[in-house]
Amino acid sequence: IIAYRTKEYKFPSQKEKQLVDCLMTGDSEEAELIYSDIVNETALYPYTVVHLAISHLTLTVNNVLTTINKNNALAFPLYLDAAVASLTHVETIEEINFQFIDLFKQLQKKLDEKRSTKHVELIKKMNDIIDREYANQNLSLNSIADELAMSSIYISRLYKQHTMIAITDVIQDVRMQKSKDLLLGSSL
């Protein structure tokens, strides 16, 4: 018991940094593993150490969530319940773990939704450029990338992943469709 009480604790700040990185990128599975490592190491120490470590983790996670909410303008801001940090409403470490892990999963879901929406908007912008510039003989993947100030490789891959069609094929199809419309619907 004396050895247990005198055992010196050092908060794993390197793992905390890894946890922050995983949360910022939306990798909830890796964040869950790192969080579990931190808590399992801490569980070997007295209650006061566990309490302080959980409080520290709560503060860290809430700071990450504040940053993510600010940067990504999430529709439903997420925060960890401050009651977790106080440990007044929980009886087991599993209850605390559940709240953290559930929050990690919610965060990943929100970030995935936000990324998906962002990609859909970007594809819409590309389609708008094609519809507006189809008659321009210089219209190409590179010209679209230049207008969007993005990498041509990135937008090409993104477009193909979401539409299953290469952007160059879309340009050609739009031009052919416009030509058919002019042939059928006008005297040109």
N, C-alpha and C positions, 0 to 999 in steps of 0.2 A: 504493500500500500504506500509506504514511504517513497519507494522508487517510482511508483506510478505518479505520485503527486509532484515529484521533483523533476520528472521527465520534461526536458525543454522542448517547446514547440516552435517551429519556424514555418510561417505560412508559405505555401508553395507559390510564390509570385510568378514563376515561369509558367506553371500550369494555368494560373489565372490569366496570363497574357494569351496563352493558347485558347482558353475558353472565350475570351473577348474576340479573338480573331475568328473563331468558329461561329460565334453568334452574329458577328458583322457580315459574314458571308452567307448566313442562313443554313449552315451545316449542323442541324440539330442532333444528328446521330453522334457525330464526333464531340459536340459540346456536352452531350449527355455522358459520354465515356469520361471525358476530362473532369466534369463536375463530380461524377461518381468516385473517381480516383481521389479527388481533393477531400470529399466527405468521408470516404472510407479511411483515409490516412488520419483525418481529424478525429474520427470516432474512437480512436485508441487513447485519447487524452481525456482529462476531466471535463465535466459539464461546462465550466466557464470557458474553456478553450473552444469547445464545440459551439457554444453560444456566440462567441466573438467571431469565429470563422464563418458561421452562417450569416451573421450580421454583415460581415465584410463582403461575402458573396452576394448578398441581397443588394447592397449598395452598388457593387460593381455591375451586376446585371441590370439594375435600374438605370445606371449611367449609360450603359450600352443601349438600352431601350430608348432612352431620351435622345441619344445621338441618332439612332436609326429612325425614330419618329420624325426628328427634325429634317434629316437628309432625304428621307423617302416619302414624307408626308402621308403616312399610313392613315387610312380612313378611321380605324379603330385603334387608338393608342393602347399599347400593352404595358402593364407595370406589374411587378411582383408585389404581392400583398405585404405591407410592412409588418403585419402580425406574424409572418413567418420569421422575420428577423428577431422578434421579441421572444419567440418560442412559447408564448403563453397559451396558445390555442392548439398546440400539437403535443402528442404523447410519444410518438416514435419518429425515428429518423426517416422511415418510409413515407410518412405524411409530408415531411419537408421535401423529400426527394420528389414525390408526386407533383407538388406545386411547381418546383423548378422545371422538371422534365415536361410537364404539361405546357408551361410557358414557352419552353424551347420549341416544342412542336407547333404551337400557335404562331410563334414568330416565323418559323420556316414557312408555314402555310401562307401567312400574310406577304412575306417577301416573294414567294413563288407567284402569288396572284399579281403582285405589283409588277414583277418582271414580265409576266405574260401580257399584261395590259400594255406595258411599255413596248413590247415587241409588236403587238397588234397595231399600235399607233404608228410605229416606225414603218411597218409594211404598208399601212394606209398612206403614209407620206410618199413612199416609193411609188405606189400605184397612182397617186395624184400627179407626181412628176411625169410619169410615163404618159398619162392621159393628156397632160398639158403640153408636153414636148414631143409627142410622137412624130410630128412632121419635121422636127429638127434632125438633120442627117447626122449630127454629132452626138445624138442621144445614145448613151451606152452605159454599161455598168460603172465605168470610171467616172463619167459625168454625173451620174446620180450620186455616187460616193462623194465626189467633190462638193456637190451642192449640199449634201447632208453633213459634210465635214467628218466623214467616217471612212474606215478602211473598206476597200472594195471587196476584199476577201471576206470580211465579217458580214457585210450586208448581203453578199451573195449566199453565204452559208445560212444565215438567218432566214432569208427569203425562201430558200429551198426547203429548210426544215419545217417552216410553217405552212407553205403552200404546195409543196411537193412538185413545184415547177421552177425551173431556172429562170432568173430574171431576164436573161437575154431572150429566152423563148417567149416570155410575156411581152417584151417590147415588139418582137416580130409578130406575135398574134394580134396585138392591138393595132399595129400598122396594117396588117392584112384585113382585119375587121373594118377598120376605117375606110380602107380602099374598097371593100365590098359594099359598104354603106353608100359611098360616093357613086359607085357604078350603078347600084340599084335604085338609089333615091334621088339622084340628080341627073342633070344633062351632061355632067363632066365625063 
